[in-house]
Amino acid sequence: MMWKLAFPFLAALLAVGFGLDTEGFTELKANDPGVQTALKFAMDEYNKASPDVYLYVVVKVIRVQRKVGYKYILTVTIARTECIKDSEDGPCPVFTDPEYQCRFVVYNSKLKTCILSQAT
């Protein structure tokens, strides 16, 4: 039963990201305020879409690119925490295994912000 819920989510994650245009991108540092906003948005959306009952967090930022201020490509390592979604438990200890490398593509405009992601 769980695989029926997970399959559309995983299929969407894997389908996106093929053919990503990387021309005209600038490398950014993880502490850039725009990057932090994009990372928070990406993880909020990832956790909402994930069928897992546990929260996931970024444990390492591998690479960040931005194109003309509106498109971010975030390559990060994420891991599952011990905190259950919608709990207010404060700091969430991270499980060490497994970790996942993900690529999030966040589009940001004054009209809308959306996310596309790919997990590997």
Biopython code that builds the backbone (N, CA, C, O; Angstrom):
import numpy as np
from Bio.PDB.StructureBuilder import StructureBuilder

atoms = [
    (1, "MET", "N", (0.826, -1.195, 0.000)),
    (1, "MET", "CA", (0.000, 0.000, 0.000)),
    (1, "MET", "C", (0.872, 1.261, 0.000)),
    (1, "MET", "O", (0.579, 2.222, -0.711)),
    (2, "MET", "N", (1.952, 1.250, 0.808)),
    (2, "MET", "CA", (2.811, 2.428, 0.898)),
    (2, "MET", "C", (3.461, 2.752, -0.434)),
    (2, "MET", "O", (3.642, 3.924, -0.764)),
    (3, "TRP", "N", (3.821, 1.720, -1.215)),
    (3, "TRP", "CA", (4.468, 1.964, -2.507)),
    (3, "TRP", "C", (3.536, 2.680, -3.452)),
    (3, "TRP", "O", (3.994, 3.434, -4.311)),
    (4, "LYS", "N", (2.213, 2.463, -3.316)),
    (4, "LYS", "CA", (1.250, 3.155, -4.178)),
    (4, "LYS", "C", (1.282, 4.654, -3.913)),
    (4, "LYS", "O", (1.101, 5.453, -4.832)),
    (5, "LEU", "N", (1.509, 5.032, -2.680)),
    (5, "LEU", "CA", (1.614, 6.449, -2.337)),
    (5, "LEU", "C", (2.962, 7.016, -2.739)),
    (5, "LEU", "O", (3.050, 8.157, -3.194)),
    (6, "ALA", "N", (4.001, 6.232, -2.575)),
    (6, "ALA", "CA", (5.353, 6.720, -2.839)),
    (6, "ALA", "C", (5.673, 6.788, -4.326)),
    (6, "ALA", "O", (6.448, 7.649, -4.741)),
    (7, "PHE", "N", (5.098, 5.906, -5.140)),
    (7, "PHE", "CA", (5.477, 5.846, -6.552)),
    (7, "PHE", "C", (5.262, 7.159, -7.298)),
    (7, "PHE", "O", (6.189, 7.614, -7.968)),
    (8, "PRO", "N", (4.062, 7.810, -7.219)),
    (8, "PRO", "CA", (3.912, 9.076, -7.960)),
    (8, "PRO", "C", (4.899, 10.138, -7.490)),
    (8, "PRO", "O", (5.418, 10.911, -8.294)),
    (9, "PHE", "N", (5.153, 10.171, -6.196)),
    (9, "PHE", "CA", (6.091, 11.147, -5.648)),
    (9, "PHE", "C", (7.496, 10.897, -6.184)),
    (9, "PHE", "O", (8.161, 11.826, -6.643)),
    (10, "LEU", "N", (7.947, 9.658, -6.129)),
    (10, "LEU", "CA", (9.290, 9.328, -6.604)),
    (10, "LEU", "C", (9.401, 9.476, -8.115)),
    (10, "LEU", "O", (10.437, 9.904, -8.621)),
    (11, "ALA", "N", (8.349, 9.127, -8.833)),
    (11, "ALA", "CA", (8.371, 9.281, -10.290)),
    (11, "ALA", "C", (8.521, 10.746, -10.668)),
    (11, "ALA", "O", (9.261, 11.078, -11.593)),
    (12, "ALA", "N", (7.822, 11.621, -9.955)),
    (12, "ALA", "CA", (7.936, 13.056, -10.231)),
    (12, "ALA", "C", (9.336, 13.554, -9.912)),
    (12, "ALA", "O", (9.891, 14.365, -10.653)),
    (13, "LEU", "N", (9.907, 13.078, -8.825)),
    (13, "LEU", "CA", (11.255, 13.497, -8.457)),
    (13, "LEU", "C", (12.273, 13.084, -9.509)),
    (13, "LEU", "O", (13.170, 13.855, -9.850)),
    (14, "LEU", "N", (12.135, 11.877, -10.017)),
    (14, "LEU", "CA", (13.108, 11.376, -10.979)),
    (14, "LEU", "C", (12.892, 11.932, -12.382)),
    (14, "LEU", "O", (13.842, 12.045, -13.157)),
    (15, "ALA", "N", (11.663, 12.275, -12.712)),
    (15, "ALA", "CA", (11.364, 12.763, -14.061)),
    (15, "ALA", "C", (11.896, 14.164, -14.295)),
    (15, "ALA", "O", (12.287, 14.503, -15.412)),
    (16, "VAL", "N", (11.913, 14.967, -13.268)),
    (16, "VAL", "CA", (12.366, 16.347, -13.389)),
    (16, "VAL", "C", (13.885, 16.372, -13.364)),
    (16, "VAL", "O", (14.513, 15.451, -12.842)),
    (17, "GLY", "N", (14.458, 17.378, -13.902)),
    (17, "GLY", "CA", (15.897, 17.516, -13.777)),
    (17, "GLY", "C", (16.662, 17.000, -14.960)),
    (17, "GLY", "O", (17.815, 17.388, -15.152)),
    (18, "PHE", "N", (16.079, 16.148, -15.757)),
    (18, "PHE", "CA", (16.751, 15.725, -16.971)),
    (18, "PHE", "C", (16.679, 16.878, -17.947)),
    (18, "PHE", "O", (15.614, 17.462, -18.148)),
    (19, "GLY", "N", (17.792, 17.207, -18.548)),
    (19, "GLY", "CA", (17.819, 18.311, -19.497)),
    (19, "GLY", "C", (17.833, 19.674, -18.835)),
    (19, "GLY", "O", (17.383, 20.648, -19.438)),
    (20, "LEU", "N", (18.338, 19.774, -17.611)),
    (20, "LEU", "CA", (18.419, 21.072, -16.955)),
    (20, "LEU", "C", (19.402, 21.968, -17.694)),
    (20, "LEU", "O", (20.518, 21.555, -18.009)),
    (21, "ASP", "N", (18.982, 23.185, -17.966)),
    (21, "ASP", "CA", (19.832, 24.168, -18.631)),
    (21, "ASP", "C", (20.739, 24.798, -17.584)),
    (21, "ASP", "O", (20.244, 25.406, -16.635)),
    (22, "THR", "N", (22.057, 24.667, -17.731)),
    (22, "THR", "CA", (22.978, 25.240, -16.750)),
    (22, "THR", "C", (23.733, 26.441, -17.310)),
    (22, "THR", "O", (24.617, 26.973, -16.640)),
    (23, "GLU", "N", (23.405, 26.877, -18.523)),
    (23, "GLU", "CA", (24.080, 28.023, -19.127)),
    (23, "GLU", "C", (23.610, 29.316, -18.466)),
    (23, "GLU", "O", (22.417, 29.500, -18.220)),
    (24, "GLY", "N", (24.547, 30.198, -18.184)),
    (24, "GLY", "CA", (24.207, 31.494, -17.603)),
    (24, "GLY", "C", (23.975, 31.477, -16.104)),
    (24, "GLY", "O", (23.399, 32.418, -15.560)),
    (25, "PHE", "N", (24.408, 30.436, -15.433)),
    (25, "PHE", "CA", (24.224, 30.355, -13.988)),
    (25, "PHE", "C", (25.444, 30.892, -13.256)),
    (25, "PHE", "O", (26.568, 30.828, -13.755)),
    (26, "THR", "N", (25.200, 31.423, -12.066)),
    (26, "THR", "CA", (26.247, 31.910, -11.185)),
    (26, "THR", "C", (26.311, 30.997, -9.969)),
    (26, "THR", "O", (25.281, 30.580, -9.440)),
    (27, "GLU", "N", (27.522, 30.690, -9.531)),
    (27, "GLU", "CA", (27.707, 29.894, -8.313)),
    (27, "GLU", "C", (27.479, 30.800, -7.101)),
    (27, "GLU", "O", (27.933, 31.944, -7.079)),
    (28, "LEU", "N", (26.783, 30.286, -6.106)),
    (28, "LEU", "CA", (26.523, 31.039, -4.882)),
    (28, "LEU", "C", (26.968, 30.249, -3.669)),
    (28, "LEU", "O", (27.122, 29.029, -3.726)),
    (29, "LYS", "N", (27.173, 30.956, -2.575)),
    (29, "LYS", "CA", (27.505, 30.329, -1.294)),
    (29, "LYS", "C", (26.205, 29.959, -0.580)),
    (29, "LYS", "O", (25.169, 30.593, -0.783)),
    (30, "ALA", "N", (26.276, 28.938, 0.248)),
    (30, "ALA", "CA", (25.098, 28.446, 0.957)),
    (30, "ALA", "C", (24.520, 29.466, 1.927)),
    (30, "ALA", "O", (23.328, 29.419, 2.232)),
    (31, "ASN", "N", (25.353, 30.396, 2.420)),
    (31, "ASN", "CA", (24.863, 31.371, 3.403)),
    (31, "ASN", "C", (24.209, 32.594, 2.767)),
    (31, "ASN", "O", (23.771, 33.490, 3.488)),
    (32, "ASP", "N", (24.131, 32.656, 1.436)),
    (32, "ASP", "CA", (23.452, 33.749, 0.749)),
    (32, "ASP", "C", (21.979, 33.767, 1.186)),
    (32, "ASP", "O", (21.340, 32.715, 1.210)),
    (33, "PRO", "N", (21.424, 34.953, 1.534)),
    (33, "PRO", "CA", (20.031, 35.018, 2.004)),
    (33, "PRO", "C", (19.023, 34.428, 1.010)),
    (33, "PRO", "O", (18.072, 33.763, 1.419)),
    (34, "GLY", "N", (19.223, 34.667, -0.285)),
    (34, "GLY", "CA", (18.326, 34.099, -1.291)),
    (34, "GLY", "C", (18.399, 32.584, -1.326)),
    (34, "GLY", "O", (17.389, 31.908, -1.523)),
    (35, "VAL", "N", (19.600, 32.054, -1.133)),
    (35, "VAL", "CA", (19.792, 30.602, -1.102)),
    (35, "VAL", "C", (19.092, 30.016, 0.120)),
    (35, "VAL", "O", (18.432, 28.982, 0.024)),
    (36, "GLN", "N", (19.234, 30.672, 1.262)),
    (36, "GLN", "CA", (18.588, 30.186, 2.479)),
    (36, "GLN", "C", (17.069, 30.147, 2.323)),
    (36, "GLN", "O", (16.414, 29.204, 2.768)),
    (37, "THR", "N", (16.516, 31.183, 1.686)),
    (37, "THR", "CA", (15.073, 31.223, 1.439)),
    (37, "THR", "C", (14.663, 30.088, 0.504)),
    (37, "THR", "O", (13.671, 29.402, 0.752)),
    (38, "ALA", "N", (15.429, 29.891, -0.572)),
    (38, "ALA", "CA", (15.124, 28.821, -1.528)),
    (38, "ALA", "C", (15.248, 27.445, -0.873)),
    (38, "ALA", "O", (14.427, 26.564, -1.128)),
    (39, "LEU", "N", (16.267, 27.254, -0.033)),
    (39, "LEU", "CA", (16.445, 25.976, 0.667)),
    (39, "LEU", "C", (15.288, 25.687, 1.618)),
    (39, "LEU", "O", (14.786, 24.565, 1.677)),
    (40, "LYS", "N", (14.872, 26.709, 2.359)),
    (40, "LYS", "CA", (13.752, 26.522, 3.285)),
    (40, "LYS", "C", (12.494, 26.143, 2.516)),
    (40, "LYS", "O", (11.775, 25.218, 2.894)),
    (41, "PHE", "N", (12.237, 26.873, 1.430)),
    (41, "PHE", "CA", (11.065, 26.574, 0.612)),
    (41, "PHE", "C", (11.147, 25.151, 0.049)),
    (41, "PHE", "O", (10.171, 24.403, 0.095)),
    (42, "ALA", "N", (12.318, 24.783, -0.482)),
    (42, "ALA", "CA", (12.491, 23.454, -1.075)),
    (42, "ALA", "C", (12.217, 22.352, -0.056)),
    (42, "ALA", "O", (11.515, 21.387, -0.356)),
    (43, "MET", "N", (12.765, 22.492, 1.134)),
    (43, "MET", "CA", (12.577, 21.451, 2.144)),
    (43, "MET", "C", (11.146, 21.426, 2.678)),
    (43, "MET", "O", (10.611, 20.355, 2.963)),
    (44, "ASP", "N", (10.526, 22.594, 2.814)),
    (44, "ASP", "CA", (9.117, 22.621, 3.233)),
    (44, "ASP", "C", (8.255, 21.860, 2.227)),
    (44, "ASP", "O", (7.404, 21.057, 2.609)),
    (45, "GLU", "N", (8.482, 22.120, 0.943)),
    (45, "GLU", "CA", (7.705, 21.456, -0.106)),
    (45, "GLU", "C", (8.037, 19.966, -0.183)),
    (45, "GLU", "O", (7.146, 19.138, -0.373)),
    (46, "TYR", "N", (9.299, 19.631, -0.039)),
    (46, "TYR", "CA", (9.706, 18.223, -0.060)),
    (46, "TYR", "C", (9.007, 17.459, 1.065)),
    (46, "TYR", "O", (8.454, 16.381, 0.845)),
    (47, "ASN", "N", (9.037, 18.022, 2.260)),
    (47, "ASN", "CA", (8.413, 17.357, 3.402)),
    (47, "ASN", "C", (6.902, 17.247, 3.238)),
    (47, "ASN", "O", (6.309, 16.255, 3.660)),
    (48, "LYS", "N", (6.269, 18.254, 2.629)),
    (48, "LYS", "CA", (4.822, 18.178, 2.378)),
    (48, "LYS", "C", (4.498, 17.057, 1.391)),
    (48, "LYS", "O", (3.516, 16.336, 1.567)),
    (49, "ALA", "N", (5.321, 16.912, 0.356)),
    (49, "ALA", "CA", (5.047, 15.937, -0.707)),
    (49, "ALA", "C", (5.474, 14.517, -0.338)),
    (49, "ALA", "O", (4.958, 13.549, -0.896)),
    (50, "SER", "N", (6.402, 14.390, 0.589)),
    (50, "SER", "CA", (6.921, 13.074, 0.961)),
    (50, "SER", "C", (5.861, 12.266, 1.709)),
    (50, "SER", "O", (5.195, 12.795, 2.599)),
    (51, "PRO", "N", (5.698, 10.983, 1.355)),
    (51, "PRO", "CA", (4.753, 10.142, 2.084)),
    (51, "PRO", "C", (5.288, 9.688, 3.449)),
    (51, "PRO", "O", (4.547, 9.103, 4.239)),
    (52, "ASP", "N", (6.554, 9.953, 3.725)),
    (52, "ASP", "CA", (7.170, 9.566, 4.996)),
    (52, "ASP", "C", (6.575, 10.394, 6.133)),
    (52, "ASP", "O", (6.254, 11.568, 5.943)),
    (53, "VAL", "N", (6.427, 9.801, 7.294)),
    (53, "VAL", "CA", (5.886, 10.527, 8.445)),
    (53, "VAL", "C", (6.951, 11.366, 9.144)),
    (53, "VAL", "O", (6.628, 12.218, 9.972)),
    (54, "TYR", "N", (8.231, 11.126, 8.810)),
    (54, "TYR", "CA", (9.326, 11.855, 9.440)),
    (54, "TYR", "C", (9.773, 13.033, 8.586)),
    (54, "TYR", "O", (9.640, 13.018, 7.363)),
    (55, "LEU", "N", (10.306, 14.055, 9.252)),
    (55, "LEU", "CA", (10.851, 15.222, 8.556)),
    (55, "LEU", "C", (12.225, 14.914, 7.986)),
    (55, "LEU", "O", (12.973, 14.106, 8.536)),
    (56, "TYR", "N", (12.548, 15.568, 6.879)),
    (56, "TYR", "CA", (13.878, 15.513, 6.286)),
    (56, "TYR", "C", (14.498, 16.896, 6.386)),
    (56, "TYR", "O", (13.797, 17.905, 6.312)),
    (57, "VAL", "N", (15.822, 16.941, 6.558)),
    (57, "VAL", "CA", (16.545, 18.210, 6.638)),
    (57, "VAL", "C", (17.787, 18.143, 5.758)),
    (57, "VAL", "O", (18.281, 17.063, 5.435)),
    (58, "VAL", "N", (18.278, 19.318, 5.377)),
    (58, "VAL", "CA", (19.524, 19.409, 4.628)),
    (58, "VAL", "C", (20.672, 19.206, 5.604)),
    (58, "VAL", "O", (20.756, 19.894, 6.621)),
    (59, "VAL", "N", (21.559, 18.260, 5.297)),
    (59, "VAL", "CA", (22.736, 18.045, 6.138)),
    (59, "VAL", "C", (24.003, 18.573, 5.472)),
    (59, "VAL", "O", (25.018, 18.774, 6.138)),
    (60, "LYS", "N", (23.946, 18.799, 4.151)),
    (60, "LYS", "CA", (25.110, 19.339, 3.450)),
    (60, "LYS", "C", (24.651, 20.008, 2.159)),
    (60, "LYS", "O", (23.847, 19.458, 1.407)),
    (61, "VAL", "N", (25.176, 21.203, 1.920)),
    (61, "VAL", "CA", (24.939, 21.887, 0.651)),
    (61, "VAL", "C", (26.138, 21.586, -0.235)),
    (61, "VAL", "O", (27.269, 21.939, 0.098)),
    (62, "ILE", "N", (25.891, 20.939, -1.353)),
    (62, "ILE", "CA", (26.968, 20.547, -2.257)),
    (62, "ILE", "C", (27.256, 21.642, -3.276)),
    (62, "ILE", "O", (28.411, 21.998, -3.509)),
    (63, "ARG", "N", (26.194, 22.174, -3.882)),
    (63, "ARG", "CA", (26.367, 23.193, -4.920)),
    (63, "ARG", "C", (25.097, 24.016, -5.039)),
    (63, "ARG", "O", (23.987, 23.496, -4.924)),
    (64, "VAL", "N", (25.280, 25.324, -5.273)),
    (64, "VAL", "CA", (24.145, 26.216, -5.488)),
    (64, "VAL", "C", (24.436, 27.075, -6.702)),
    (64, "VAL", "O", (25.509, 27.666, -6.824)),
    (65, "GLN", "N", (23.462, 27.134, -7.597)),
    (65, "GLN", "CA", (23.578, 27.980, -8.778)),
    (65, "GLN", "C", (22.314, 28.825, -8.896)),
    (65, "GLN", "O", (21.226, 28.403, -8.503)),
    (66, "ARG", "N", (22.481, 30.046, -9.452)),
    (66, "ARG", "CA", (21.333, 30.933, -9.659)),
    (66, "ARG", "C", (21.411, 31.511, -11.062)),
    (66, "ARG", "O", (22.489, 31.835, -11.560)),
    (67, "LYS", "N", (20.263, 31.633, -11.681)),
    (67, "LYS", "CA", (20.180, 32.244, -13.005)),
    (67, "LYS", "C", (19.297, 33.479, -12.910)),
    (67, "LYS", "O", (18.114, 33.389, -12.581)),
    (68, "VAL", "N", (19.879, 34.618, -13.199)),
    (68, "VAL", "CA", (19.188, 35.908, -13.262)),
    (68, "VAL", "C", (18.255, 36.134, -12.071)),
    (68, "VAL", "O", (17.199, 36.749, -12.223)),
    (69, "GLY", "N", (18.626, 35.653, -10.916)),
    (69, "GLY", "CA", (17.888, 35.956, -9.704)),
    (69, "GLY", "C", (16.574, 35.238, -9.510)),
    (69, "GLY", "O", (15.943, 35.407, -8.467)),
    (70, "TYR", "N", (16.128, 34.433, -10.479)),
    (70, "TYR", "CA", (14.820, 33.812, -10.320)),
    (70, "TYR", "C", (14.838, 32.282, -10.314)),
    (70, "TYR", "O", (13.849, 31.666, -9.916)),
    (71, "LYS", "N", (15.916, 31.664, -10.738)),
    (71, "LYS", "CA", (15.973, 30.205, -10.803)),
    (71, "LYS", "C", (17.189, 29.723, -10.014)),
    (71, "LYS", "O", (18.327, 30.080, -10.319)),
    (72, "TYR", "N", (16.926, 28.912, -9.004)),
    (72, "TYR", "CA", (17.991, 28.339, -8.188)),
    (72, "TYR", "C", (18.061, 26.837, -8.441)),
    (72, "TYR", "O", (17.035, 26.159, -8.484)),
    (73, "ILE", "N", (19.274, 26.325, -8.609)),
    (73, "ILE", "CA", (19.496, 24.881, -8.636)),
    (73, "ILE", "C", (20.317, 24.558, -7.392)),
    (73, "ILE", "O", (21.456, 25.003, -7.247)),
    (74, "LEU", "N", (19.722, 23.780, -6.506)),
    (74, "LEU", "CA", (20.322, 23.459, -5.216)),
    (74, "LEU", "C", (20.643, 21.968, -5.192)),
    (74, "LEU", "O", (19.734, 21.140, -5.251)),
    (75, "THR", "N", (21.904, 21.623, -5.106)),
    (75, "THR", "CA", (22.306, 20.227, -4.971)),
    (75, "THR", "C", (22.713, 20.034, -3.518)),
    (75, "THR", "O", (23.676, 20.636, -3.043)),
    (76, "VAL", "N", (21.968, 19.188, -2.822)),
    (76, "VAL", "CA", (22.141, 19.041, -1.377)),
    (76, "VAL", "C", (22.074, 17.575, -0.976)),
    (76, "VAL", "O", (21.600, 16.723, -1.727)),
    (77, "THR", "N", (22.557, 17.310, 0.221)),
    (77, "THR", "CA", (22.368, 16.009, 0.849)),
    (77, "THR", "C", (21.334, 16.203, 1.943)),
    (77, "THR", "O", (21.454, 17.102, 2.775)),
    (78, "ILE", "N", (20.308, 15.343, 1.933)),
    (78, "ILE", "CA", (19.280, 15.426, 2.965)),
    (78, "ILE", "C", (19.259, 14.122, 3.748)),
    (78, "ILE", "O", (19.730, 13.086, 3.278)),
    (79, "ALA", "N", (18.706, 14.195, 4.947)),
    (79, "ALA", "CA", (18.589, 13.000, 5.787)),
    (79, "ALA", "C", (17.293, 13.079, 6.582)),
    (79, "ALA", "O", (16.747, 14.153, 6.834)),
    (80, "ARG", "N", (16.832, 11.917, 6.958)),
    (80, "ARG", "CA", (15.616, 11.790, 7.754)),
    (80, "ARG", "C", (15.949, 12.131, 9.206)),
    (80, "ARG", "O", (17.032, 11.812, 9.698)),
    (81, "THR", "N", (15.012, 12.779, 9.877)),
    (81, "THR", "CA", (15.202, 13.089, 11.295)),
    (81, "THR", "C", (14.335, 12.166, 12.146)),
    (81, "THR", "O", (13.556, 11.365, 11.629)),
    (82, "GLU", "N", (14.487, 12.294, 13.437)),
    (82, "GLU", "CA", (13.660, 11.528, 14.368)),
    (82, "GLU", "C", (12.340, 12.229, 14.662)),
    (82, "GLU", "O", (11.502, 11.689, 15.384)),
    (83, "CYS", "N", (12.143, 13.422, 14.112)),
    (83, "CYS", "CA", (10.918, 14.185, 14.360)),
    (83, "CYS", "C", (9.828, 13.813, 13.364)),
    (83, "CYS", "O", (10.082, 13.641, 12.172)),
    (84, "ILE", "N", (8.630, 13.693, 13.872)),
    (84, "ILE", "CA", (7.474, 13.407, 13.030)),
    (84, "ILE", "C", (6.944, 14.735, 12.495)),
    (84, "ILE", "O", (6.985, 15.756, 13.182)),
    (85, "LYS", "N", (6.443, 14.707, 11.249)),
    (85, "LYS", "CA", (5.882, 15.915, 10.634)),
    (85, "LYS", "C", (4.831, 16.522, 11.559)),
    (85, "LYS", "O", (4.131, 15.809, 12.277)),
    (86, "ASP", "N", (4.736, 17.825, 11.530)),
    (86, "ASP", "CA", (3.765, 18.604, 12.305)),
    (86, "ASP", "C", (3.976, 18.529, 13.808)),
    (86, "ASP", "O", (3.108, 18.952, 14.571)),
    (87, "SER", "N", (5.116, 17.997, 14.250)),
    (87, "SER", "CA", (5.402, 18.008, 15.680)),
    (87, "SER", "C", (6.206, 19.263, 15.994)),
    (87, "SER", "O", (6.892, 19.803, 15.126)),
    (88, "GLU", "N", (6.120, 19.711, 17.200)),
    (88, "GLU", "CA", (6.834, 20.916, 17.615)),
    (88, "GLU", "C", (7.884, 20.539, 18.646)),
    (88, "GLU", "O", (7.940, 21.118, 19.731)),
    (89, "ASP", "N", (8.713, 19.568, 18.300)),
    (89, "ASP", "CA", (9.665, 19.003, 19.253)),
    (89, "ASP", "C", (10.978, 19.759, 19.384)),
    (89, "ASP", "O", (11.850, 19.331, 20.140)),
    (90, "GLY", "N", (11.149, 20.871, 18.670)),
    (90, "GLY", "CA", (12.420, 21.584, 18.741)),
    (90, "GLY", "C", (13.462, 20.924, 17.868)),
    (90, "GLY", "O", (13.144, 20.473, 16.767)),
    (91, "PRO", "N", (14.723, 20.854, 18.339)),
    (91, "PRO", "CA", (15.780, 20.258, 17.517)),
    (91, "PRO", "C", (15.470, 18.790, 17.200)),
    (91, "PRO", "O", (15.017, 18.032, 18.057)),
    (92, "CYS", "N", (15.723, 18.423, 15.971)),
    (92, "CYS", "CA", (15.440, 17.052, 15.530)),
    (92, "CYS", "C", (16.740, 16.315, 15.251)),
    (92, "CYS", "O", (17.447, 16.666, 14.307)),
    (93, "PRO", "N", (17.076, 15.304, 16.045)),
    (93, "PRO", "CA", (18.265, 14.506, 15.748)),
    (93, "PRO", "C", (18.130, 13.844, 14.376)),
    (93, "PRO", "O", (17.044, 13.418, 13.982)),
    (94, "VAL", "N", (19.240, 13.769, 13.666)),
    (94, "VAL", "CA", (19.245, 13.232, 12.306)),
    (94, "VAL", "C", (19.696, 11.781, 12.327)),
    (94, "VAL", "O", (20.675, 11.433, 12.988)),
    (95, "PHE", "N", (18.966, 10.928, 11.588)),
    (95, "PHE", "CA", (19.432, 9.561, 11.365)),
    (95, "PHE", "C", (20.629, 9.647, 10.434)),
    (95, "PHE", "O", (20.607, 10.428, 9.483)),
    (96, "THR", "N", (21.663, 8.872, 10.679)),
    (96, "THR", "CA", (22.858, 8.960, 9.831)),
    (96, "THR", "C", (22.704, 8.207, 8.519)),
    (96, "THR", "O", (23.324, 8.579, 7.523)),
    (97, "ASP", "N", (21.905, 7.175, 8.495)),
    (97, "ASP", "CA", (21.716, 6.405, 7.262)),
    (97, "ASP", "C", (20.242, 6.195, 7.021)),
    (97, "ASP", "O", (19.502, 6.009, 7.988)),
    (98, "PRO", "N", (19.781, 6.211, 5.820)),
    (98, "PRO", "CA", (20.543, 6.635, 4.644)),
    (98, "PRO", "C", (20.446, 8.140, 4.462)),
    (98, "PRO", "O", (19.535, 8.785, 4.981)),
    (99, "GLU", "N", (21.388, 8.684, 3.726)),
    (99, "GLU", "CA", (21.323, 10.075, 3.285)),
    (99, "GLU", "C", (21.041, 10.046, 1.796)),
    (99, "GLU", "O", (21.399, 9.091, 1.106)),
    (100, "TYR", "N", (20.400, 11.090, 1.303)),
    (100, "TYR", "CA", (20.040, 11.162, -0.110)),
    (100, "TYR", "C", (20.597, 12.436, -0.713)),
    (100, "TYR", "O", (20.542, 13.502, -0.099)),
    (101, "GLN", "N", (21.130, 12.321, -1.915)),
    (101, "GLN", "CA", (21.543, 13.523, -2.636)),
    (101, "GLN", "C", (20.371, 13.935, -3.513)),
    (101, "GLN", "O", (19.831, 13.127, -4.269)),
    (102, "CYS", "N", (19.986, 15.193, -3.403)),
    (102, "CYS", "CA", (18.844, 15.709, -4.160)),
    (102, "CYS", "C", (19.240, 16.963, -4.917)),
    (102, "CYS", "O", (20.134, 17.705, -4.510)),
    (103, "ARG", "N", (18.565, 17.175, -6.006)),
    (103, "ARG", "CA", (18.701, 18.424, -6.751)),
    (103, "ARG", "C", (17.321, 19.070, -6.765)),
    (103, "ARG", "O", (16.360, 18.516, -7.298)),
    (104, "PHE", "N", (17.247, 20.248, -6.170)),
    (104, "PHE", "CA", (16.009, 21.011, -6.162)),
    (104, "PHE", "C", (16.159, 22.173, -7.130)),
    (104, "PHE", "O", (17.192, 22.842, -7.151)),
    (105, "VAL", "N", (15.139, 22.408, -7.923)),
    (105, "VAL", "CA", (15.101, 23.566, -8.812)),
    (105, "VAL", "C", (13.959, 24.431, -8.315)),
    (105, "VAL", "O", (12.800, 24.018, -8.343)),
    (106, "VAL", "N", (14.286, 25.632, -7.861)),
    (106, "VAL", "CA", (13.287, 26.540, -7.312)),
    (106, "VAL", "C", (13.195, 27.755, -8.218)),
    (106, "VAL", "O", (14.186, 28.444, -8.460)),
    (107, "TYR", "N", (11.996, 28.005, -8.712)),
    (107, "TYR", "CA", (11.726, 29.201, -9.507)),
    (107, "TYR", "C", (11.078, 30.211, -8.586)),
    (107, "TYR", "O", (10.125, 29.889, -7.876)),
    (108, "ASN", "N", (11.586, 31.425, -8.593)),
    (108, "ASN", "CA", (11.060, 32.457, -7.716)),
    (108, "ASN", "C", (10.747, 33.694, -8.540)),
    (108, "ASN", "O", (11.627, 34.258, -9.191)),
    (109, "SER", "N", (9.501, 34.107, -8.507)),
    (109, "SER", "CA", (9.104, 35.356, -9.155)),
    (109, "SER", "C", (8.154, 36.073, -8.219)),
    (109, "SER", "O", (7.750, 35.516, -7.198)),
    (110, "LYS", "N", (7.793, 37.295, -8.549)),
    (110, "LYS", "CA", (6.864, 38.037, -7.698)),
    (110, "LYS", "C", (5.480, 37.399, -7.725)),
    (110, "LYS", "O", (4.688, 37.594, -6.802)),
    (111, "LEU", "N", (5.185, 36.644, -8.768)),
    (111, "LEU", "CA", (3.867, 36.038, -8.897)),
    (111, "LEU", "C", (3.751, 34.706, -8.172)),
    (111, "LEU", "O", (2.717, 34.411, -7.572)),
    (112, "LYS", "N", (4.808, 33.900, -8.224)),
    (112, "LYS", "CA", (4.718, 32.575, -7.607)),
    (112, "LYS", "C", (6.106, 31.995, -7.370)),
    (112, "LYS", "O", (7.090, 32.427, -7.971)),
    (113, "THR", "N", (6.162, 31.037, -6.508)),
    (113, "THR", "CA", (7.377, 30.267, -6.279)),
    (113, "THR", "C", (6.992, 28.805, -6.432)),
    (113, "THR", "O", (5.999, 28.359, -5.858)),
    (114, "CYS", "N", (7.765, 28.066, -7.196)),
    (114, "CYS", "CA", (7.469, 26.643, -7.355)),
    (114, "CYS", "C", (8.760, 25.851, -7.260)),
    (114, "CYS", "O", (9.856, 26.408, -7.327)),
    (115, "ILE", "N", (8.615, 24.571, -7.105)),
    (115, "ILE", "CA", (9.783, 23.704, -6.927)),
    (115, "ILE", "C", (9.671, 22.469, -7.805)),
    (115, "ILE", "O", (8.594, 21.903, -7.990)),
    (116, "LEU", "N", (10.784, 22.083, -8.323)),
    (116, "LEU", "CA", (10.931, 20.807, -9.016)),
    (116, "LEU", "C", (12.118, 20.132, -8.354)),
    (116, "LEU", "O", (13.073, 20.808, -7.972)),
    (117, "SER", "N", (12.080, 18.843, -8.214)),
    (117, "SER", "CA", (13.205, 18.201, -7.537)),
    (117, "SER", "C", (13.527, 16.850, -8.141)),
    (117, "SER", "O", (12.710, 16.237, -8.829)),
    (118, "GLN", "N", (14.722, 16.413, -7.867)),
    (118, "GLN", "CA", (15.195, 15.113, -8.338)),
    (118, "GLN", "C", (16.018, 14.494, -7.224)),
    (118, "GLN", "O", (16.931, 15.130, -6.696)),
    (119, "ALA", "N", (15.708, 13.280, -6.869)),
    (119, "ALA", "CA", (16.472, 12.583, -5.827)),
    (119, "ALA", "C", (17.324, 11.506, -6.465)),
    (119, "ALA", "O", (16.914, 10.865, -7.431)),
    (120, "THR", "N", (18.514, 11.313, -5.917)),
    (120, "THR", "CA", (19.379, 10.240, -6.408)),
    (120, "THR", "C", (19.858, 9.404, -5.252)),
    (120, "THR", "O", (20.602, 8.443, -5.451)),
]
sb = StructureBuilder()
sb.init_structure("model")
sb.init_model(0)
sb.init_chain("A")
sb.init_seg("    ")
for serial, (resi, resn, name, xyz) in enumerate(atoms, 1):
    if name == "N":
        sb.init_residue(resn, " ", resi, " ")
    sb.init_atom(name, np.array(xyz, "f"), 0.0, 1.0, " ", f" {name:<3s}", serial, name[0])
structure = sb.get_structure()
